[in-house]
């Protein structure tokens, strides 16, 4: 069991393209530690969310607020409905 602890992604984040999100953040001059500080979580949790290892909704919502395209975030189903309702 332990050999798979870090080798797979779960949930909606399993298809999240980390490098596309990082490119978007760099274009906007947004740093992940600042994102984490904005929403009040540790930066490791923010990085895990961007990599698709977790789905921290605070970070995902903040990215949406900043204008990140929802299609590259691989949002959970309930957040997809939120994003669609705002558009």
Helices and strands as residue ranges (DSSP letters): G 2-4, G 11-15, H 18-27, H 32-39, H 43-51, H 57-65, G 70-72, H 77-86
